[in-house]
Amino acid sequence: MSPARRTLPVLGTPIDVIDMAQAVQRIASWAADAQSRVVCLCNVHSVVTAQRDPAFGDVLAQADLAAPDGAPVAWMLRRQGASTQHRVSGPDLMLDYCEHAAQSGEAIYLYGGQPDTLAALQTRLLQRWPTLRIAGAHAPPFREANAEEDAADTARINASGARTVWVGLGCPKQEAWMQAHRGRVQAVMLGVGAAFDFHAGVLPRAPRWMREHGLEWLHRLASEPRRLGRRYLVTNSLFIAGALRQWLGTARQHGP
């Protein structure tokens, strides 16, 4: 039996206290039963967006698993007593789960990204795990799919027999897509953002030492300054302000 779920608030968003091995185990348990589940990987951008956009906040609050993707999010959990909490990053979770799936024979599905990125991603995954079963891969149009296209995508995923669907549409689009397909896609859906680009070799990933010290955002900013500059400036500032408010509020509650 899986341990009871435990969450702690980060800027109002309930984030799971969980490590990588536990996350893989929980997802595998759901996948074995073909359960329709939503897994969100939450970083600074996610929790700040959730605070500013109630509809997106509801999506994260309703997720079956909201893992601490960003190092600052994990720091917030440790600050609240989860002393051993570390990041459960989307790109790392994807690799760890692919290893599990390759060993167990479970099929996965890739949804999102660009066609050339998906092709490179499949090649690289199969080079690493030749026994990995990739039941399908689809790059939907950048615009919102119409009802007919959406129904076809859903039917294609379900017919593939995949037990996990890795969704690389970017935040917050991927989270909204997963929530809208809860109960329709008969698999565990996981929003992993830039993981497709990293593992396909389209974008360089930060060195491990930067990831371990909460500096992956700085590496990404240097890689994509025009696209990410304003986002990081705004969201990082709002996160720091929100974290201080949360800590001061907690201190007052536990004060003399």
C-alpha positions in Angstrom: 0.0 0.0 0.0 1.3 3.4 -0.9 2.0 5.9 2.0 -0.7 8.5 2.6 -0.3 11.6 0.5 1.3 14.6 2.3 1.3 18.1 0.9 2.5 21.5 2.1 1.6 24.9 0.8 4.0 27.0 -1.4 2.4 30.4 -2.1 -0.9 28.7 -1.5 -0.4 25.8 -3.9 -0.3 22.3 -2.3 2.9 20.6 -3.2 3.7 17.0 -2.5 6.3 15.9 -0.1 7.8 13.1 -2.1 11.2 11.9 -3.5 12.0 10.7 -7.0 11.7 7.0 -6.2 8.4 7.5 -4.5 7.1 9.5 -7.5 8.1 6.8 -9.9 6.4 4.1 -7.8 3.2 6.1 -7.4 3.0 6.8 -11.1 3.7 3.2 -12.0 1.0 2.0 -9.6 -1.6 4.3 -11.3 -0.3 3.3 -14.8 -0.6 -0.4 -14.0 -4.3 0.1 -13.6 -4.7 2.5 -16.6 -5.9 5.2 -14.3 -6.5 8.7 -15.7 -4.3 10.9 -13.5 -2.7 14.3 -13.7 0.9 14.9 -12.6 2.2 18.5 -12.5 5.8 19.4 -12.0 5.8 22.7 -10.2 8.5 25.3 -10.3 8.7 29.0 -9.4 6.8 30.0 -12.6 4.0 27.5 -11.8 3.3 28.6 -8.2 3.5 32.3 -9.1 1.2 31.8 -12.0 -1.2 29.8 -9.7 -1.2 32.7 -7.2 -2.1 35.2 -9.9 -4.5 33.1 -12.0 -7.1 31.3 -9.8 -8.2 29.0 -12.7 -4.6 27.7 -13.1 -4.3 27.5 -9.3 -7.3 25.2 -9.3 -5.6 23.0 -11.9 -2.6 22.5 -9.7 -4.7 22.1 -6.5 -6.7 19.3 -8.3 -3.6 17.5 -9.6 -3.1 13.9 -8.3 0.6 14.7 -7.8 2.2 18.2 -7.7 5.9 17.6 -7.4 8.5 20.2 -6.4 10.3 20.7 -9.7 12.1 23.9 -8.9 14.8 24.1 -6.2 13.2 27.1 -4.5 9.9 25.1 -4.2 11.8 22.3 -2.6 13.5 24.8 -0.3 10.0 26.0 0.8 9.0 22.5 1.7 12.2 22.0 3.8 11.5 25.3 5.5 8.1 23.8 6.6 9.6 20.7 8.1 10.1 18.3 5.1 13.8 18.3 6.0 14.9 15.7 3.3 13.0 17.2 0.4 14.8 17.7 -2.8 13.8 18.6 -6.4 11.7 16.1 -8.4 12.5 17.7 -11.7 10.4 16.9 -14.8 13.4 16.0 -17.1 14.9 13.7 -14.5 11.5 12.1 -13.7 11.0 11.4 -17.4 14.3 9.6 -17.7 13.9 7.6 -14.5 10.4 6.6 -15.5 11.6 5.6 -19.0 14.1 3.3 -17.4 11.3 1.7 -15.4 9.1 1.4 -18.4 11.9 -0.2 -20.5 12.4 -2.8 -17.8 8.7 -3.5 -17.2 7.6 -3.4 -20.8 5.1 -0.6 -20.2 4.4 1.6 -23.2 4.7 5.4 -23.1 3.3 8.2 -25.3 4.9 11.5 -26.3 2.5 14.5 -26.9 3.8 18.0 -27.7 6.8 19.7 -29.1 7.8 20.1 -32.7 7.8 17.2 -35.2 11.6 17.3 -35.6 12.1 17.5 -31.8 9.9 14.4 -31.3 11.8 12.5 -33.9 15.1 13.3 -32.3 13.7 12.6 -28.8 12.5 9.1 -29.9 15.8 8.3 -31.4 17.7 9.3 -28.3 15.4 7.5 -25.9 15.6 4.3 -27.9 19.4 4.6 -28.2 19.5 4.7 -24.4 16.8 2.0 -23.8 16.4 -0.2 -26.9 13.5 -2.1 -25.2 11.5 1.0 -24.4 8.1 0.8 -26.0 7.1 4.2 -27.5 3.5 3.6 -28.4 3.1 6.9 -30.2 4.2 10.4 -30.6 2.3 13.4 -31.8 3.1 17.1 -32.2 -0.2 19.0 -32.2 -0.5 22.3 -33.9 0.6 25.4 -31.9 -3.0 26.8 -32.1 -5.7 25.2 -29.9 -7.1 22.0 -31.4 -10.7 22.0 -32.6 -13.1 19.5 -31.2 -12.6 17.0 -34.1 -8.8 17.2 -33.8 -9.0 16.8 -30.0 -11.2 13.8 -30.2 -8.8 12.2 -32.7 -5.8 12.9 -30.5 -7.6 11.4 -27.5 -8.7 8.3 -29.4 -5.2 7.8 -30.8 -3.6 7.9 -27.3 -6.1 5.5 -25.9 -5.8 3.1 -28.8 -2.0 3.1 -28.4 -2.2 1.2 -25.1 0.3 3.7 -23.5 0.0 3.9 -19.7 1.8 7.2 -19.4 1.5 10.3 -21.6 4.4 12.7 -21.4 3.1 16.2 -22.3 5.5 18.8 -23.5 3.2 21.8 -24.3 4.8 24.3 -21.9 3.3 25.8 -18.8 0.4 26.6 -18.3 -0.9 25.1 -21.6 0.1 21.5 -20.7 -1.5 21.7 -17.3 -4.8 22.9 -18.7 -4.7 20.2 -21.4 -4.2 17.5 -18.8 -7.0 18.7 -16.6 -9.3 18.9 -19.6 -8.5 15.3 -20.5 -8.8 13.8 -17.0 -11.2 10.9 -17.4 -10.9 10.9 -21.2 -7.3 9.9 -21.6 -6.9 6.5 -19.9 -3.4 7.0 -18.8 -1.3 9.0 -16.3 -0.6 12.4 -17.9 2.6 14.2 -16.9 3.5 17.8 -17.9 7.2 18.0 -18.3 7.7 21.3 -20.1 11.2 21.7 -21.7 12.1 18.0 -21.1 11.5 17.1 -24.7 13.9 19.8 -25.9 16.6 18.8 -23.4 16.4 15.1 -24.1 16.2 15.6 -27.9 19.3 17.8 -27.7 17.5 20.9 -29.0 18.3 22.9 -25.8 21.4 22.4 -23.6 20.6 21.5 -20.0 22.4 23.1 -17.1 25.3 21.2 -15.6 24.4 19.1 -12.6 26.1 21.4 -10.1 23.9 24.3 -11.2 20.8 22.1 -11.0 21.7 21.0 -7.5 22.3 24.5 -6.3 19.1 26.1 -7.6 20.8 27.8 -10.6 19.2 26.0 -13.5 17.0 29.1 -14.2 20.2 31.1 -14.7 21.5 28.6 -17.3 18.1 28.7 -19.1 18.1 32.5 -19.0 21.5 32.5 -20.6 20.3 30.0 -23.3 17.1 31.9 -24.1 17.4 35.5 -22.8 14.8 37.1 -25.1 12.1 34.5 -24.4 12.8 34.0 -20.7 14.2 37.3 -19.5 11.0 39.0 -18.5 9.5 35.8 -17.1 12.4 35.2 -14.7 12.6 38.9 -13.7 8.9 39.0 -12.8 8.3 35.6 -11.5 11.5 35.3 -9.4 10.7 38.7 -7.8 7.1 37.7 -7.1 8.2 34.4 -5.7 10.7 35.9 -3.3 8.1 38.4 -2.1 5.5 35.6 -1.7 7.9 33.4 0.1 8.7 36.2 2.6 5.0 36.8 3.2 4.4 33.1 3.8 7.4 32.8 6.2 6.4 35.9 8.1 2.8 34.8 8.3 3.9 31.4 9.7 6.2 33.1 12.2 3.4 35.2 13.5 1.1 32.2 13.8 3.7 30.4 15.9 4.9 33.5 17.8 4.5 34.2 21.5 
